[in-house]
Every structure is written in structure tokens, then in C-alpha cells.
Amino acid sequence: MLSDSDMRNTIKVERAKKDMTQQDLADQVSVSRQTINSIEAGKYVPSTVLALKIARIFGVGLEEIFQLEEGD
């Protein structure tokens, strides 16, 4: 199982490109703003389904948003 620090993400960057708040993204993928905040901070690794929904919102591939840390 992944520990909290094993995955990086670019959600904050992707949100900025689309001028979206954490709440905007949360509403579109049906989670709380706190969930988005935790994912961005690397404190929570999203489910596959949630990760795919986020990638779809931004119109990019999953691996453009989520990357495993080196050595994983």
C-alpha cells in the first residue's frame, strides 16, 4: 500500500490553468473541498475512480496529474 508521501500531483497547477477553486473541483467530482485539499497536500491518495474523474475534468492523462515518487 502507498504511504502518504509516495505520490505527487499537479492538481493545484491544473486548477490554476482553469481558474478553478478547490471547491469548484470538489463540486465537479462529488467530494468535499477538504478531500481536494488533502490530495493536493499529499496527505491522501485518491481512489482510482476519483483520480480518473479529476484527470477527465482537466482533459489530461492520469499520469500528467499523478506521479509516483522516485524509487516506487
DSSP file (Angstrom, degrees, kcal/mol; ACC not computed):
  #  RESIDUE AA STRUCTURE BP1 BP2  ACC     N-H-->O    O-->H-N    N-H-->O    O-->H-N    TCO  KAPPA ALPHA  PHI   PSI    X-CA   Y-CA   Z-CA
    1    1 A M              0   0    0      0, 0.0     2,-0.2     0, 0.0     0, 0.0   0.000 360.0 360.0 360.0 143.1    0.0    0.0    0.0
    2    2 A L        -     0   0    0      2,-0.1     2,-0.2     1,-0.1    43,-0.1  -0.468 360.0-138.0 -71.8 138.6    1.2    3.5   -0.8
    3    3 A S    >   -     0   0    0     -2,-0.2     3,-1.7     1,-0.1     4,-0.2  -0.470  35.0 -95.5 -85.8 172.0    2.2    5.7    2.1
    4    4 A D  T 3  S+     0   0    0      1,-0.3     3,-0.5    -2,-0.2    40,-0.1   0.761 121.6  49.6 -61.4 -26.5    1.2    9.3    2.1
    5    5 A S  T 3  S+     0   0    0      1,-0.2    -1,-0.3    38,-0.1    38,-0.1   0.318  85.9  87.9 -98.1  10.2    4.4   10.6    0.5
    6    6 A D  S <  S+     0   0    0     -3,-1.7    63,-2.8    36,-0.1     2,-0.4   0.576  83.5  55.5 -86.4  -8.8    4.6    8.2   -2.4
    7    7 A M  E     -A   68   0A   0     -3,-0.5     2,-0.3    61,-0.2    61,-0.2  -0.984  59.9-165.8-132.0 132.8    2.6   10.2   -4.9
    8    8 A R  E     -A   67   0A   0     59,-3.2    59,-2.4    -2,-0.4     2,-0.3  -0.715  13.2-168.7-102.9 160.3    3.0   13.7   -6.2
    9    9 A N  E     -A   66   0A   0     -2,-0.3    57,-0.2    57,-0.2     3,-0.2  -0.987  28.4-148.5-148.8 161.6    0.3   15.6   -8.1
   10   10 A T     >  +     0   0    0     55,-1.5     4,-2.7    -2,-0.3     5,-0.2  -0.040  57.5 123.4-116.3  28.3   -0.2   18.7  -10.1
   11   11 A I  H  > S+     0   0    0     54,-0.3     4,-3.0     1,-0.2     5,-0.2   0.912  73.9  52.7 -58.6 -44.2   -3.8   19.4   -9.2
   12   12 A K  H  > S+     0   0    0      1,-0.2     4,-2.1     2,-0.2    -1,-0.2   0.913 111.6  46.6 -59.8 -42.6   -3.1   22.9   -7.9
   13   13 A V  H  > S+     0   0    0      2,-0.2     4,-2.0     1,-0.2    -1,-0.2   0.926 113.2  48.6 -63.7 -46.0   -1.3   23.8  -11.2
   14   14 A E  H  X S+     0   0    0     -4,-2.7     4,-1.3     1,-0.2    -2,-0.2   0.887 110.6  51.4 -63.8 -38.5   -4.1   22.3  -13.3
   15   15 A R  H  <>S+     0   0    0     -4,-3.0     5,-2.6    -5,-0.2     4,-0.3   0.916 108.2  52.1 -62.7 -42.0   -6.7   24.2  -11.2
   16   16 A A  H ><5S+     0   0    0     -4,-2.1     3,-1.1     1,-0.2    -2,-0.2   0.890 104.6  55.9 -62.5 -39.4   -4.8   27.4  -11.7
   17   17 A K  H 3<5S+     0   0    0     -4,-2.0    -1,-0.2     1,-0.3    -2,-0.2   0.847 116.0  37.6 -60.3 -33.7   -4.8   26.9  -15.5
   18   18 A K  T 3<5S-     0   0    0     -4,-1.3    -1,-0.3    -3,-0.3    -2,-0.2   0.304 110.4-120.6-101.3   7.5   -8.6   26.6  -15.5
   19   19 A D  T < 5 +     0   0    0     -3,-1.1     2,-0.3    -4,-0.3    -3,-0.2   0.917  61.0 152.9  53.0  47.9   -9.1   29.3  -12.8
   20   20 A M      < -     0   0    0     -5,-2.6    -1,-0.2    -6,-0.1     2,-0.2  -0.838  38.7-139.8-108.9 144.6  -10.8   26.8  -10.5
   21   21 A T     >  -     0   0    0     -2,-0.3     4,-2.1     1,-0.1     5,-0.2  -0.495  32.9-106.1 -87.9 168.6  -11.0   26.8   -6.8
   22   22 A Q  H  > S+     0   0    0      1,-0.2     4,-2.8     2,-0.2     5,-0.2   0.897 124.6  53.1 -59.4 -38.8  -10.7   23.7   -4.7
   23   23 A Q  H  > S+     0   0    0      2,-0.2     4,-2.7     1,-0.2    -1,-0.2   0.900 104.8  54.2 -65.0 -40.4  -14.5   23.9   -4.1
   24   24 A D  H  > S+     0   0    0      2,-0.2     4,-1.8     1,-0.2    -1,-0.2   0.942 113.2  42.3 -57.0 -48.3  -15.1   24.1   -7.9
   25   25 A L  H  X S+     0   0    0     -4,-2.1     4,-1.6     1,-0.2    -2,-0.2   0.924 112.7  53.4 -65.5 -44.4  -13.2   20.9   -8.5
   26   26 A A  H  X>S+     0   0    0     -4,-2.8     5,-2.1     1,-0.2     4,-0.6   0.909 108.4  50.3 -57.1 -44.1  -14.7   19.2   -5.4
   27   27 A D  H ><5S+     0   0    0     -4,-2.7     3,-0.6     1,-0.2    -1,-0.2   0.893 109.2  51.6 -61.8 -39.9  -18.2   20.0   -6.7
   28   28 A Q  H 3<5S+     0   0    0     -4,-1.8    -1,-0.2     1,-0.2    -2,-0.2   0.781 118.0  36.2 -71.6 -26.1  -17.5   18.6  -10.1
   29   29 A V  H 3<5S-     0   0    0     -4,-1.6    -1,-0.2    -3,-0.2    -2,-0.2   0.296 111.2-116.6-109.8   9.3  -16.1   15.3   -8.8
   30   30 A S  T <<5S+     0   0    0     -4,-0.6     2,-0.3    -3,-0.6    -3,-0.2   0.892  74.2 112.2  60.0  47.3  -18.6   15.0   -5.9
   31   31 A V  S   <S-     0   0    0     -5,-2.1    -1,-0.2    -6,-0.1    -2,-0.1  -0.832  70.9 -87.2-132.4 176.0  -16.2   15.2   -2.9
   32   32 A S     >  -     0   0    0     -2,-0.3     4,-1.6     1,-0.1     3,-0.3  -0.441  31.3-117.9 -81.3 159.4  -15.6   17.7   -0.2
   33   33 A R  H  > S+     0   0    0      1,-0.2     4,-2.6     2,-0.2     5,-0.2   0.861 117.0  60.1 -60.7 -35.0  -13.2   20.7   -0.6
   34   34 A Q  H  > S+     0   0    0      1,-0.2     4,-2.5     2,-0.2    -1,-0.2   0.851 100.4  54.5 -63.4 -34.0  -11.2   19.2    2.3
   35   35 A T  H  > S+     0   0    0     -3,-0.3     4,-2.3     2,-0.2    -1,-0.2   0.932 109.5  46.6 -64.2 -45.2  -10.7   16.0    0.2
   36   36 A I  H  X S+     0   0    0     -4,-1.6     4,-2.7     1,-0.2    -2,-0.2   0.920 111.9  51.6 -61.9 -43.2   -9.3   18.0   -2.6
   37   37 A N  H  X S+     0   0    0     -4,-2.6     4,-2.1     1,-0.2    -2,-0.2   0.918 110.3  48.5 -58.9 -44.8   -7.1   19.9   -0.2
   38   38 A S  H  <>S+     0   0    0     -4,-2.5     5,-2.4     2,-0.2     6,-1.2   0.873 111.7  49.2 -65.5 -38.0   -5.8   16.7    1.3
   39   39 A I  H ><5S+     0   0    0     -4,-2.3     3,-1.4     4,-0.2    -2,-0.2   0.945 111.7  48.8 -65.8 -47.4   -5.0   15.2   -2.1
   40   40 A E  H 3<5S+     0   0    0     -4,-2.7   -31,-0.2     1,-0.3    -2,-0.2   0.880 110.8  51.1 -58.8 -38.8   -3.1   18.4   -3.2
   41   41 A A  T 3<5S-     0   0    0     -4,-2.1    -1,-0.3    -5,-0.2    -2,-0.2   0.526 114.2-117.7 -77.9  -5.5   -1.2   18.4    0.0
   42   42 A G  T < 5S+     0   0    0     -3,-1.4    -3,-0.2    -4,-0.4   -35,-0.2   0.670  85.2 115.4  77.5  15.9   -0.2   14.7   -0.5
   43   43 A K  S   <S+     0   0    0     -5,-2.4     2,-0.4    -6,-0.2    -4,-0.2   0.624  74.7  39.1 -90.4 -14.8   -1.9   13.6    2.7
   44   44 A Y        -     0   0    0     -6,-1.2    -2,-0.2   -40,-0.1    -1,-0.2  -0.996  68.0-147.8-141.0 130.2   -4.5   11.5    0.9
   45   45 A V        -     0   0    0     -2,-0.4    -6,-0.1   -43,-0.1   -41,-0.0  -0.877  30.1-131.4 -96.7 120.1   -4.1    9.2   -2.1
   46   46 A P        -     0   0    0      0, 0.0    -1,-0.0     0, 0.0   -11,-0.0  -0.234  22.1 -99.6 -70.8 158.6   -7.4    9.2   -4.1
   47   47 A S     >  -     0   0    0      1,-0.1     4,-2.7     4,-0.0     5,-0.2  -0.267  37.3-106.8 -64.6 162.7   -9.2    6.1   -5.3
   48   48 A T  H  > S+     0   0    0      1,-0.2     4,-2.5     2,-0.2     5,-0.2   0.916 121.5  51.7 -58.5 -44.0   -8.6    5.2   -9.0
   49   49 A V  H  > S+     0   0    0      1,-0.2     4,-2.2     2,-0.2    -1,-0.2   0.928 111.5  45.7 -61.5 -45.9  -12.2    6.3   -9.8
   50   50 A L  H  > S+     0   0    0      2,-0.2     4,-2.4     1,-0.2    -1,-0.2   0.913 112.1  51.6 -65.2 -41.8  -11.6    9.7   -8.2
   51   51 A A  H  X S+     0   0    0     -4,-2.7     4,-2.3     1,-0.2    -1,-0.2   0.907 110.6  48.7 -61.0 -41.5   -8.2   10.1   -9.9
   52   52 A L  H  X S+     0   0    0     -4,-2.5     4,-2.3     2,-0.2    -1,-0.2   0.891 109.9  51.7 -65.8 -39.5   -9.8    9.3  -13.2
   53   53 A K  H  X S+     0   0    0     -4,-2.2     4,-2.1     2,-0.2    -2,-0.2   0.915 110.3  48.8 -62.3 -42.7  -12.6   11.8  -12.6
   54   54 A I  H  X S+     0   0    0     -4,-2.4     4,-1.7     1,-0.2    -2,-0.2   0.926 111.1  49.5 -63.3 -45.3  -10.1   14.6  -11.8
   55   55 A A  H  X>S+     0   0    0     -4,-2.3     5,-1.9     1,-0.2     4,-0.9   0.899 109.8  52.1 -60.7 -40.3   -8.0   13.8  -14.9
   56   56 A R  H ><5S+     0   0    0     -4,-2.3     3,-0.6     1,-0.2    -1,-0.2   0.903 104.8  55.5 -63.9 -41.4  -11.1   14.0  -17.0
   57   57 A I  H 3<5S+     0   0    0     -4,-2.1    -1,-0.2     1,-0.2    -2,-0.2   0.897 114.1  40.8 -57.0 -41.0  -12.1   17.4  -15.6
   58   58 A F  H 3<5S-     0   0    0     -4,-1.7    -1,-0.2     2,-0.1    -2,-0.2   0.552 107.5-127.0 -87.7  -7.7   -8.7   18.7  -16.7
   59   59 A G  T <<5S+     0   0    0     -4,-0.9     2,-0.3    -3,-0.6    -3,-0.2   0.829  70.0 112.4  68.2  32.0   -8.7   16.9  -20.0
   60   60 A V  S   <S-     0   0    0     -5,-1.9    -1,-0.3     1,-0.0    -2,-0.1  -0.854  73.2 -85.8-130.5 167.1   -5.3   15.3  -19.4
   61   61 A G    >>  -     0   0    0     -2,-0.3     3,-1.5     1,-0.1     4,-0.7  -0.358  38.6-114.3 -70.9 152.9   -3.9   11.8  -18.8
   62   62 A L  H >> S+     0   0    0      1,-0.3     4,-2.8     2,-0.2     3,-1.2   0.881 115.6  54.3 -53.6 -43.4   -3.9   10.4  -15.4
   63   63 A E  H 34 S+     0   0    0      1,-0.3    -1,-0.3     2,-0.2    -2,-0.0   0.599  97.1  65.3 -74.9  -8.9   -0.1   10.4  -15.3
   64   64 A E  H <4 S+     0   0    0     -3,-1.5    -1,-0.3     1,-0.1    -2,-0.2   0.735 115.7  29.5 -77.6 -22.5    0.1   14.0  -16.1
   65   65 A I  H << S+     0   0    0     -3,-1.2   -55,-1.5    -4,-0.7     2,-0.5   0.821 123.3  44.0-101.4 -43.5   -1.6   14.8  -12.8
   66   66 A F  E  <  +A    9   0A   0     -4,-2.8     2,-0.4   -57,-0.2    -1,-0.2  -0.913  63.2 174.5-112.8 127.1   -0.4   11.9  -10.6
   67   67 A Q  E     -A    8   0A   0    -59,-2.4   -59,-3.2    -2,-0.5     2,-0.2  -0.991  29.3-124.1-130.7 138.7    3.2   10.7  -10.4
   68   68 A L  E     -A    7   0A   0     -2,-0.4   -61,-0.2   -61,-0.2     3,-0.1  -0.520  38.1-107.0 -72.5 146.6    4.8    8.1   -8.2
   69   69 A E    >   -     0   0    0    -63,-2.8     3,-1.7    -2,-0.2    -1,-0.1  -0.339  50.2 -77.5 -68.4 157.1    7.8    9.4   -6.3
   70   70 A E  T 3  S+     0   0    0      1,-0.2    -1,-0.1     2,-0.1    -3,-0.0  -0.250 118.6  28.2 -54.5 139.3   11.3    8.2   -7.4
   71   71 A G  T 3         0   0    0     -3,-0.1    -1,-0.2     1,-0.0    -2,-0.1   0.377 360.0 360.0  90.5  -4.7   12.1    4.7   -6.3
   72   72 A D    <         0   0    0     -3,-1.7    -2,-0.1   -66,-0.1    -3,-0.1   0.432 360.0 360.0 -96.1 360.0    8.5    3.5   -6.2
